[in-house]
Structure formats: C-alpha cells, structure tokens
Amino acid sequence: MTEIRKPFVLLMQLSVEGALGVESMPDRYDELKDKARELGGKLTACYVTMGIYDVVATVLLPDNEAAMFLALWLTEQGYFRTTTLPASDMSKWEFGGGKK
C-alpha cells in the first residue's frame, strides 16, 4: 500500500543569524531533508532565490500537522522565518469548475 503524502511549499527568509552563517547553508539543506524524512515525508526540491524569499522548498508530508511541525522546527533553528503553503497539483483541477 502506498502512503499518501500532501505537497507543501516552504517560503523561507533568512534571519540575521542565518545571513551571518550563510556558509552553513549546505548543512541546513541536509538537516531539512533529514527532518522531512523523520516526519514521514520527503524534500522534493529546494532553491536559493532572489526577492523577498531567500529559499523556496517543496516537501511531501503526511498531513498538515507534520507541515506545522516542520515549519516550527525550522523557526526554532534560528536561521529562517517561514511561510508554509499547502499545495495542489494543477492537473487535478478543472479551472472554472473545481476539482476534476
């Protein structure tokens, strides 16, 4: 039986501490992968970006509670402020009429 996981988008802004320790970004990436796996999920993509968000990641997680825990964990680390968005695959939607 395949475990159903929901997609979430993590929008992250570096804190002052995160910006001062930017050389440790590869370690933060590995920690995020490990924490997502620990929560029963998977980090599917992670990008360094320009604009108001410094990092954008996508994860598959079992439920909203796992997403909330991941966002709180990221904030507790002191490197990021996060905004977490539940996401839905566009191919599952018929625009103007709702879900297919």
C-alpha positions in Angstrom: 0.0 0.0 0.0 1.3 3.4 -1.0 1.4 6.1 1.7 -0.4 9.3 0.6 1.6 12.5 1.2 0.4 16.0 0.6 2.5 18.7 -1.1 3.6 21.8 0.7 5.6 24.9 -0.3 8.0 26.4 2.2 8.9 30.1 1.7 11.9 31.0 3.8 13.6 34.2 4.7 17.0 34.2 6.3 17.1 35.6 9.8 20.1 37.8 10.8 21.8 34.8 12.3 21.1 32.8 9.1 22.5 35.5 6.9 25.7 35.7 9.0 26.1 31.9 8.8 25.2 31.5 5.1 28.3 29.4 4.6 26.5 26.6 6.6 23.6 26.5 4.1 24.6 23.1 2.8 24.2 21.8 6.3 20.8 23.4 6.7 19.7 21.7 3.5 20.8 18.3 4.8 19.0 18.9 8.1 15.8 19.9 6.3 16.0 16.7 4.2 16.5 14.6 7.4 13.7 16.3 9.3 11.2 15.9 6.5 12.1 12.2 6.3 11.8 11.9 10.1 8.2 13.3 9.8 7.3 10.6 7.2 7.9 12.9 4.2 10.3 13.9 1.6 12.0 17.1 0.5 11.3 17.2 -3.3 13.1 20.4 -4.3 15.0 23.3 -2.7 16.0 26.5 -4.4 18.0 29.6 -3.4 16.1 32.6 -4.8 16.2 36.3 -5.2 13.5 38.6 -3.9 11.7 38.6 -0.6 12.3 34.9 0.0 15.8 33.5 0.2 14.9 29.8 -0.1 11.9 28.1 -1.6 11.4 24.4 -0.9 8.7 21.8 -1.8 8.0 18.9 0.5 5.6 15.9 0.6 4.3 15.3 4.1 1.7 13.0 5.6 -0.6 15.8 6.9 -1.0 19.5 8.0 0.3 18.7 11.5 3.6 17.4 10.0 3.9 20.6 7.9 3.3 22.7 11.0 5.9 20.8 13.0 8.4 21.2 10.2 7.8 25.0 10.0 8.1 25.4 13.7 11.3 23.3 13.7 12.8 25.5 11.0 12.0 28.6 13.0 13.4 27.1 16.2 16.7 26.6 14.5 17.1 30.4 14.3 18.1 30.6 10.6 14.8 31.2 8.9 11.4 32.8 9.2 8.9 30.6 7.2 5.6 30.7 5.4 4.1 27.3 4.7 1.5 26.8 2.0 -0.5 23.6 1.3 -0.3 23.0 -2.5 -2.4 21.0 -5.0 -1.3 19.6 -8.4 -2.8 21.8 -11.2 -3.5 18.7 -13.3 -6.2 17.7 -10.7 -8.2 20.9 -11.2 -10.6 22.0 -13.9 -10.5 25.8 -13.8 -13.8 27.4 -13.5 -15.4 24.2 -12.3 -13.4 23.0 -9.3 -11.8 19.6 -8.9 -11.8 17.1 -11.8 
